[in-house]
Amino acid sequence: MTNKDSIPVEISRVETSAVANQIPVKRFETYLSGFHFYSGRRAEQREVHRYCTAVHEDLRQCVLFDGNGKEARLAGVEYIVSERLFKTLPDDEKKLWHSYRYEVKSGQLVAPDLSPKAEHDLMAELVSSYGKTWQTWQTESDSTLPFGGPALMMGFTRDGQLDPNLLQNRDNRLKIVTSEKQQMRSDILGRSPVTGADSWENGPAIQLPALTKRNEPQLQKDTLQ
């Protein structure tokens, strides 16, 4: 190889460094599709595209996007903890977390890139977990920039809460059937959520105060059936 054909040392070093610097991003390899709503505004629901990785056996961390294609925008973060770790949290901290039991057992949470067995095994791990989710970009209302502060998100806990059109659109796009997922998970039991989670069901909604002058809908006690 002549000097003209060889790769400059500087470029080689940059390429090697670039690969190394991608390690944290490449770890977020588990894709999960599910649904959240804004705490205090349950009528405002959205599909959530999570890309997750395990920090250790009791903690997962996820980055959230508003889609799963090349044009998807980074929209938030979520932390998922085991029941064991959740029980150690202070009471005022527990109010920020939502349970995963219904989302798993209903079939609403899916990992479409995994084999049926691998997805089932993952759901068996997640069924007793708890998530804390911050939406940093409300892309459905602000498409140009992530205005204002982050919003706390919550998860659904029983049938009839999720907009069926939102669910059907997701299923059609991913070519799955949520009701079949639910049947396949009938052997996944999970315990009732620990007291303190899903605080929106039993008390006033928790949300950060507005950080800018952009108007936010007034928070109310959840009265939707």
Disulfide bonds with the S-S distance in Angstrom:
Cys52-Cys62 2.09
